[in-house]
């Protein structure tokens, strides 16, 4: 996974985020336990959290992003700030050679880069779906993410709200690369 892939993922999700309206905040999303507001908060929090983890070499404790209601303010600016900080953190000399202590274990920064990229793409797709939009994900990025996620996603499957991913779904033979990715992650394209 490359920082360029993360940058493309941030841009694709930003395009969706920029079209979210407050009157959509109560709407359902493909993540059954989250509303659009919850999803906006998660996406913006993630953009900021990735940078904090890479910069510190560990998930912050206490986490200054946890519990922040990003949807109550200028969530697009907060997302832009977090995306810029994450790009700078992952792109810093030697950053991808580090091991980062995350809540689920010690993780090479290069693997964490893939996890962050996947999170941005998957939840960008979720937000697009929930708000009647489409997301323009680079097909190469989606294909690379599918290969990356297939290394460990099965261990993280479970019911909504308990597992990071649901059971894989057959996307059909004509599915786009992003639809194959989200189907593998348990979403219905």
C-alpha positions as CSV (number, residue, x, y, z in Angstrom):
1,X,0.0,0.0,0.0
2,X,1.3,3.5,-0.8
3,X,0.7,6.9,0.6
4,X,-0.6,7.8,-2.9
5,X,-3.4,5.3,-2.4
6,X,-4.4,6.9,0.9
7,X,-4.3,10.3,-0.7
8,X,-6.6,9.1,-3.5
9,X,-8.9,7.5,-0.9
10,X,-9.1,10.7,1.1
11,X,-9.9,12.7,-2.0
12,X,-12.7,10.3,-3.1
13,X,-14.3,10.3,0.4
14,X,-13.9,14.1,0.6
15,X,-16.0,14.4,-2.5
16,X,-18.8,12.5,-0.9
17,X,-18.4,14.2,2.5
18,X,-18.7,17.6,0.9
19,X,-22.2,16.8,-0.4
20,X,-23.6,15.6,2.9
21,X,-26.5,17.7,4.2
22,X,-27.5,18.1,7.9
23,X,-31.0,16.9,7.1
24,X,-29.4,13.5,6.2
25,X,-27.8,13.0,9.6
26,X,-30.6,10.8,10.9
27,X,-30.6,8.6,7.8
28,X,-29.6,4.9,8.0
29,X,-26.3,3.7,6.5
30,X,-25.0,0.3,5.4
31,X,-23.5,0.1,8.9
32,X,-26.8,-0.8,10.6
33,X,-25.7,0.5,14.0
34,X,-24.7,3.9,12.6
35,X,-26.7,6.9,11.2
36,X,-25.2,9.3,8.7
37,X,-24.1,11.5,11.6
38,X,-22.3,8.6,13.3
39,X,-20.6,7.8,10.0
40,X,-19.5,11.4,9.4
41,X,-18.1,11.4,12.9
42,X,-16.2,8.2,12.4
43,X,-14.8,9.2,9.0
44,X,-13.5,12.6,10.4
45,X,-12.3,11.1,13.6
46,X,-10.4,8.4,11.6
47,X,-8.7,11.0,9.4
48,X,-7.4,12.7,12.6
49,X,-6.7,9.5,14.6
50,X,-4.5,7.9,11.9
51,X,-2.0,10.8,12.2
52,X,-2.0,10.7,16.0
53,X,-1.1,7.0,15.9
54,X,1.7,7.2,13.4
55,X,3.2,10.3,15.0
56,X,3.2,8.8,18.5
57,X,3.9,5.2,17.4
58,X,0.9,4.1,19.4
59,X,-2.8,4.8,19.7
60,X,-3.2,7.8,22.0
61,X,-4.4,7.2,25.5
62,X,-6.5,9.0,26.2
63,X,-7.6,9.5,22.7
64,X,-8.3,13.3,22.1
65,X,-10.4,12.4,19.0
66,X,-12.8,10.1,20.9
67,X,-16.1,11.6,21.7
68,X,-15.6,14.7,19.6
69,X,-18.8,15.6,17.7
70,X,-17.3,16.5,14.4
71,X,-20.7,16.7,12.8
72,X,-21.6,19.7,15.1
73,X,-18.9,21.9,13.5
74,X,-17.2,22.3,10.2
75,X,-16.7,18.6,9.6
76,X,-15.2,19.1,6.2
77,X,-12.5,21.4,7.5
78,X,-11.8,18.9,10.3
79,X,-11.6,16.1,7.8
80,X,-9.2,18.1,5.6
81,X,-7.0,18.9,8.6
82,X,-6.9,15.3,9.6
83,X,-6.2,14.0,6.1
84,X,-3.3,16.5,5.7
85,X,-1.9,15.4,9.1
86,X,-2.2,11.8,8.2
87,X,-0.6,12.2,4.8
88,X,2.3,14.1,6.5
89,X,2.6,11.4,9.3
90,X,2.7,8.4,6.9
91,X,4.9,10.3,4.5
92,X,7.5,11.3,7.0
93,X,11.0,9.8,6.5
94,X,11.1,6.3,8.1
95,X,7.4,6.4,9.2
96,X,6.5,3.2,7.2
97,X,9.4,1.3,8.9
98,X,7.9,1.7,12.4
99,X,5.8,-0.6,14.5
100,X,2.7,1.1,15.9
101,X,1.0,-0.1,19.1
102,X,-2.7,-0.2,18.2
103,X,-5.7,-1.4,20.3
104,X,-5.6,-4.7,18.3
105,X,-1.9,-5.3,18.6
106,X,1.6,-4.2,17.4
107,X,1.2,-3.4,13.7
108,X,3.8,-2.5,11.1
109,X,3.1,1.1,9.9
110,X,2.9,-0.2,6.3
111,X,0.0,-2.6,7.3
112,X,-1.6,0.3,9.2
113,X,-1.4,2.4,6.1
114,X,-3.5,-0.3,4.3
115,X,-6.0,-0.5,7.2
116,X,-6.4,3.3,7.1
117,X,-6.8,3.4,3.4
118,X,-9.4,0.6,3.6
119,X,-11.3,2.4,6.3
120,X,-11.4,5.6,4.3
121,X,-12.6,3.8,1.1
122,X,-15.1,1.5,2.8
123,X,-16.7,4.2,4.9
124,X,-16.7,6.7,2.0
125,X,-18.6,4.1,0.1
126,X,-21.0,3.6,3.0
127,X,-21.6,7.4,3.2
128,X,-22.1,7.6,-0.6
129,X,-24.6,4.8,-0.5
130,X,-26.5,6.3,2.5
131,X,-26.7,9.7,1.0
132,X,-27.6,8.7,-2.6
133,X,-24.2,9.5,-4.1
134,X,-21.5,7.5,-5.8
135,X,-17.9,7.4,-4.9
136,X,-15.1,7.6,-7.4
137,X,-12.5,5.1,-6.1
138,X,-9.5,4.4,-8.3
139,X,-10.0,0.8,-9.5
140,X,-6.3,0.0,-8.9
141,X,-6.6,1.2,-5.3
142,X,-9.8,-0.9,-4.8
143,X,-8.1,-4.0,-6.3
144,X,-5.0,-3.5,-4.1
145,X,-7.1,-3.0,-1.0
146,X,-9.0,-6.2,-1.7
147,X,-5.7,-8.1,-1.9
148,X,-4.4,-6.4,1.3
149,X,-7.6,-7.0,3.3
150,X,-7.9,-10.7,2.3
151,X,-4.8,-11.3,4.5
152,X,-6.7,-10.7,7.7
153,X,-10.3,-9.6,7.3
154,X,-11.8,-13.0,8.1
155,X,-10.5,-12.8,11.6
156,X,-12.3,-9.6,12.1
157,X,-15.8,-10.7,10.9
158,X,-18.8,-10.6,13.1
159,X,-22.3,-9.2,13.6
160,X,-22.8,-5.4,13.0
161,X,-21.5,-3.5,15.9
162,X,-19.3,-6.4,17.1
163,X,-17.1,-7.2,14.1
164,X,-15.2,-4.9,11.9
165,X,-16.6,-6.7,8.8
166,X,-19.7,-8.8,8.1
167,X,-19.8,-12.0,6.1
168,X,-18.4,-11.7,2.6
169,X,-21.1,-11.3,-0.1
170,X,-20.9,-12.4,-3.7
171,X,-20.9,-9.1,-5.7
172,X,-21.7,-10.8,-9.0
173,X,-19.6,-11.3,-12.0
174,X,-19.9,-7.7,-13.4
175,X,-19.0,-5.9,-10.2
176,X,-16.6,-3.0,-10.2
177,X,-13.4,-3.3,-8.2
178,X,-14.8,-1.1,-5.4
179,X,-18.0,-3.2,-5.4
180,X,-15.9,-6.4,-5.1
181,X,-14.0,-4.8,-2.2
182,X,-17.1,-3.7,-0.2
183,X,-18.8,-7.0,-0.9
184,X,-15.8,-8.8,0.6
185,X,-16.1,-6.5,3.6
186,X,-19.8,-7.5,4.0
187,X,-21.6,-4.7,2.3
188,X,-24.2,-5.2,-0.4
189,X,-23.1,-3.3,-3.6
